[in-house]
Amino acid sequence: MPNRKQLIDKIKSLPEDEVDEIADFVEFIETREKGHSALAEYGMDDYLSQLSDYEELLAAGKIECR
């Protein structure tokens, strides 16, 4: 398991869009730790765009449905 500095170094090396995902995840963890149920809402704002991306990859034959 990486320590805090190793984790920060890894985050610094990521592309900006992946840093945004990490920020979303950290926010989810903070909310969960406060006792709120955020699981149903977590990531839902991007759900349709993610679904569209998935459908395009599937249609292009880049991924398979199993």
C-alpha positions as CSV (number, residue, x, y, z in Angstrom):
1,M,0.0,0.0,0.0
2,P,1.5,3.4,-1.0
3,N,2.1,6.0,1.6
4,R,0.6,9.5,1.3
5,K,3.6,11.0,-0.5
6,Q,3.7,8.1,-3.0
7,L,0.0,8.5,-3.7
8,I,0.4,12.2,-4.2
9,D,3.2,11.6,-6.6
10,K,1.1,9.2,-8.6
11,I,-1.8,11.7,-8.7
12,K,0.6,14.4,-9.9
13,S,1.6,12.2,-12.9
14,L,-2.0,11.6,-14.1
15,P,-3.7,13.4,-16.9
16,E,-6.1,16.1,-15.8
17,D,-9.3,14.1,-16.6
18,E,-8.2,11.3,-14.4
19,V,-7.4,13.7,-11.6
20,D,-11.0,14.9,-11.9
21,E,-12.1,11.3,-11.3
22,I,-9.9,11.0,-8.2
23,A,-11.4,14.3,-6.9
24,D,-14.9,12.8,-7.4
25,F,-13.8,9.6,-5.5
26,V,-12.3,11.6,-2.6
27,E,-15.5,13.6,-2.4
28,F,-17.5,10.3,-2.3
29,I,-15.3,9.0,0.5
30,E,-15.6,12.2,2.5
31,T,-19.4,12.1,2.2
32,R,-19.5,8.4,3.1
33,E,-17.4,9.1,6.2
34,K,-19.9,11.7,7.3
35,G,-22.6,9.1,7.4
36,H,-24.4,10.2,4.3
37,S,-25.5,7.7,1.7
38,A,-24.0,9.1,-1.5
39,L,-23.7,5.9,-3.4
40,A,-26.9,6.4,-5.4
41,E,-25.7,9.9,-6.5
42,Y,-22.0,9.2,-7.0
43,G,-21.1,9.5,-10.6
44,M,-24.6,9.9,-11.9
45,D,-24.0,13.3,-13.5
46,D,-21.6,11.6,-15.9
47,Y,-23.7,8.4,-16.3
48,L,-25.2,9.3,-19.7
49,S,-21.9,10.4,-21.2
50,Q,-20.2,7.2,-19.9
51,L,-23.0,5.1,-21.3
52,S,-22.7,6.8,-24.7
53,D,-18.9,6.2,-24.7
54,Y,-19.5,2.5,-23.8
55,E,-22.0,2.1,-26.6
56,E,-19.6,3.7,-29.1
57,L,-16.8,1.3,-28.0
58,L,-19.1,-1.6,-28.2
59,A,-20.4,-0.6,-31.7
60,A,-16.8,-0.1,-32.9
61,G,-15.9,-3.6,-31.7
62,K,-13.3,-2.3,-29.3
63,I,-15.0,-4.1,-26.4
64,E,-17.2,-7.1,-26.1
65,C,-20.3,-7.7,-24.0
66,R,-20.1,-10.9,-22.1
